Amino acid sequence: MAVLFLLLMTSLFVEVCYSQPAPVNWGPDLYFRNYWPDPVNKSDLEKYVTLMTCAGLCSTKPWCSSFFYRSQNKHCLLFRTIYVDRKFLRPQMGVDYYRVASDKCPIEKCYYLSRPDNMCFFLDLSPQASTYDNSKAFCEDNHGRLASLDNRSKSQWIVDLLKVHNARPGDRFYLGAWKEGTDYRWSNGETLAGLGSSDNFWNVRDLPSPTRPCLVIDIQASYSTWQYDLCNENKTQILCEYQITN
């Protein structure tokens, strides 16, 4: 049984932080919320479950990409995305962190796995200021493309990812879309449709403009929207996507 458990964990999760941490006294109602910033992508908290059950819960939920587990009170917290910067975790917290294996991504470092869409995403947090053409070339030079938010699940996942990694209100990221005639088309060939003003969360607030042929995602504190923008505006972060092949 122990061998089976190890095989299961190895096949599902490739990283654990602070194994066998020092015990810490938590009140029964504190859970995890006092130990790191309140995550926008927290989706589920399970109480009094084993580590194997926690891993199984994550593996059966298509949106789950990682989880925290505290063995002392057997609390399991599932997340939609992966934390790369985990400086907020300390051994005395008594928490282990696991992430879904993403070895199918073309490059391991700093890639994020979105399981429902079978995509990897790479967020470059510290590039030089970059125009649309330079951002596009950066992704293509690394065998990817600028992210296309061509369905709502991917769009929500990306917003969660950006907010978890400290995208601030007012930050803008170039998206993989270009103006084609009077319409826009994603870099994967799909037309910009299905997520317009009828959607309560995603909203193209202005009409396509011949002077603003590029598309950005505009991060705000309580909502995020697509915005048309100039292609020569410098952005300070780049978001690429990669299709996972089986």
C-alpha positions in Angstrom: 0.0 0.0 0.0 2.8 2.4 0.9 4.5 1.7 -2.5 1.2 2.3 -4.3 0.9 5.6 -2.5 4.4 6.7 -3.5 3.8 5.8 -7.1 0.5 7.7 -7.2 2.1 10.8 -5.7 5.1 10.6 -8.0 2.9 10.3 -11.1 0.7 13.3 -10.1 2.9 15.7 -8.3 6.6 16.6 -8.8 7.3 19.2 -6.1 6.9 19.4 -2.4 8.1 22.3 -0.2 9.0 22.0 3.5 8.4 18.4 4.1 8.0 17.3 7.7 7.9 20.9 9.0 8.1 21.9 12.6 4.7 21.9 14.3 2.8 25.1 14.8 -0.3 25.8 16.9 -3.2 26.8 14.7 -6.7 27.5 16.0 -9.4 25.3 14.4 -10.9 28.3 12.5 -7.7 29.8 11.2 -7.2 27.4 8.3 -4.7 28.8 5.9 -5.8 32.4 5.5 -3.4 34.1 8.0 -0.3 32.6 6.4 -0.3 34.1 2.8 -2.1 36.7 0.8 -5.8 35.8 0.2 -5.6 34.0 -3.2 -8.1 35.0 -5.8 -7.9 31.5 -7.2 -8.7 29.5 -4.0 -11.4 27.1 -5.0 -11.9 24.5 -2.3 -11.0 23.7 1.3 -11.4 20.2 2.5 -11.1 19.3 6.2 -10.0 16.1 7.9 -8.7 14.3 4.9 -5.5 12.3 4.3 -2.7 13.5 2.0 -3.7 10.7 -0.5 -7.3 11.9 -0.5 -6.2 15.5 -1.0 -4.0 14.4 -4.0 -6.9 12.4 -5.4 -9.3 15.4 -5.0 -6.9 17.6 -7.0 -6.4 14.9 -9.7 -10.1 14.5 -10.3 -10.9 18.2 -10.6 -9.9 19.5 -14.1 -9.2 23.0 -12.8 -6.9 22.0 -9.9 -3.2 22.7 -10.6 -1.8 22.6 -7.0 -2.7 22.1 -3.4 -1.5 22.9 0.1 -1.8 20.2 2.8 -1.3 20.5 6.6 -0.9 17.1 8.2 -1.4 18.4 11.7 -5.1 19.2 11.2 -5.5 17.3 7.8 -6.6 20.4 5.9 -6.4 20.4 2.1 -6.6 23.5 0.1 -6.9 23.3 -3.7 -5.8 25.9 -6.2 -6.4 26.7 -9.8 -2.8 27.8 -10.5 0.8 27.2 -9.4 2.8 29.4 -7.0 6.4 30.0 -8.3 7.4 32.5 -5.7 6.7 30.8 -2.4 8.6 33.0 -0.1 5.6 33.3 2.1 5.9 29.6 3.0 7.9 28.9 6.1 8.8 25.6 7.7 7.1 26.6 11.0 3.8 27.0 9.2 3.5 23.2 9.0 2.3 23.2 5.4 3.4 21.1 2.4 2.9 22.3 -1.1 2.3 20.1 -4.1 1.8 20.9 -7.8 0.5 18.9 -10.7 3.3 17.5 -12.8 3.9 19.7 -15.9 6.7 17.7 -17.6 4.8 17.9 -20.9 5.5 21.7 -21.1 8.3 22.5 -23.6 10.5 24.2 -21.0 10.1 23.3 -17.3 11.1 26.5 -15.6 8.3 29.0 -14.8 5.7 27.3 -16.9 2.1 26.9 -15.7 -0.2 24.0 -16.6 -3.8 24.7 -17.4 -5.2 21.2 -17.5 -8.7 21.8 -18.9 -7.3 23.5 -22.0 -4.1 21.3 -22.2 -2.0 24.4 -22.4 1.2 25.7 -20.7 1.6 29.4 -20.0 4.9 31.3 -19.4 4.8 34.6 -17.6 7.9 36.7 -18.0 7.8 38.9 -14.9 10.9 41.0 -15.6 11.5 41.6 -19.3 12.7 44.8 -20.8 9.9 47.1 -21.9 8.4 45.5 -24.9 6.1 46.5 -27.8 3.6 44.1 -29.4 6.1 43.0 -32.1 8.9 42.4 -29.6 6.5 40.5 -27.2 5.3 38.3 -30.1 8.9 37.6 -31.2 9.9 36.7 -27.6 7.2 34.0 -27.4 7.9 32.7 -30.9 11.6 32.5 -30.3 10.8 30.3 -27.3 8.5 28.1 -29.5 5.3 29.5 -28.3 2.9 32.4 -29.1 1.2 35.3 -27.3 -1.6 34.0 -25.1 -5.1 33.7 -26.8 -8.0 34.1 -24.5 -10.3 32.3 -26.8 -12.6 30.7 -24.2 -13.9 31.7 -20.8 -12.2 29.0 -18.8 -8.8 29.9 -20.1 -9.5 33.6 -19.6 -10.5 33.1 -16.0 -7.4 30.9 -15.4 -5.1 33.6 -16.9 -6.6 36.4 -14.7 -6.2 34.2 -11.6 -2.6 33.6 -12.6 -1.8 37.2 -13.2 -3.3 38.4 -9.9 -1.6 35.6 -7.9 1.7 36.8 -9.3 1.1 40.4 -8.3 -0.3 42.0 -11.5 -1.4 45.4 -10.2 -4.5 47.3 -11.1 -3.7 49.2 -14.3 -1.2 46.6 -15.6 -1.7 45.6 -19.3 -0.4 42.6 -21.2 -0.4 42.2 -25.0 -2.7 39.4 -26.1 -2.2 37.2 -29.2 -4.7 38.9 -31.4 -4.5 41.1 -34.5 -6.8 43.2 -36.6 -8.0 41.6 -39.8 -10.3 43.8 -41.7 -13.0 45.0 -39.3 -12.5 42.1 -36.9 -9.8 40.6 -34.7 -8.3 37.2 -34.9 -6.4 35.2 -32.2 -2.9 33.9 -32.9 -4.4 30.4 -32.9 -6.6 31.3 -35.9 -9.9 31.7 -33.9 -11.9 34.9 -34.4 -12.5 37.2 -31.5 -16.0 36.1 -30.6 -18.1 34.7 -27.8 -16.7 36.8 -25.0 -18.1 40.2 -25.8 -20.3 42.7 -24.0 -22.9 40.1 -23.2 -20.5 38.5 -20.8 -20.5 40.0 -17.3 -16.8 39.6 -16.7 -15.2 40.0 -20.1 -16.1 43.1 -22.0 -14.6 44.9 -25.1 -15.6 48.3 -24.0 -14.9 50.2 -27.2 -15.2 49.6 -30.9 -12.2 48.3 -33.0 -10.1 51.3 -34.1 -7.7 51.6 -37.1 -5.3 53.5 -34.9 -5.3 50.8 -32.1 -5.0 47.5 -33.9 -3.6 45.5 -30.9 -5.4 43.9 -28.0 -4.4 43.9 -24.3 -5.8 42.5 -21.1 -6.4 45.3 -18.6 -6.1 44.2 -15.0 -8.3 45.9 -12.4 -8.9 45.3 -8.7 -12.4 43.9 -9.1 -12.6 43.1 -12.8 -10.5 42.7 -16.0 -11.4 43.6 -19.5 -10.0 43.5 -23.0 -8.9 46.8 -24.4 -7.8 47.9 -27.8 -4.3 49.6 -27.7 -1.5 50.9 -29.7 1.0 48.3 -30.8 4.1 50.4 -30.1 3.2 50.9 -26.4 5.8 49.4 -24.1 4.5 46.7 -21.7 6.7 45.4 -18.8 5.5 41.8 -18.7 4.9 39.2 -21.4 2.5 36.2 -21.4 3.1 33.3 -23.8 1.2 30.1 -24.3 2.2 26.6 -25.5 0.0 23.8 -26.7 0.8 20.5 -25.0 1.1 17.6 -27.4 0.5 14.1 -26.2 
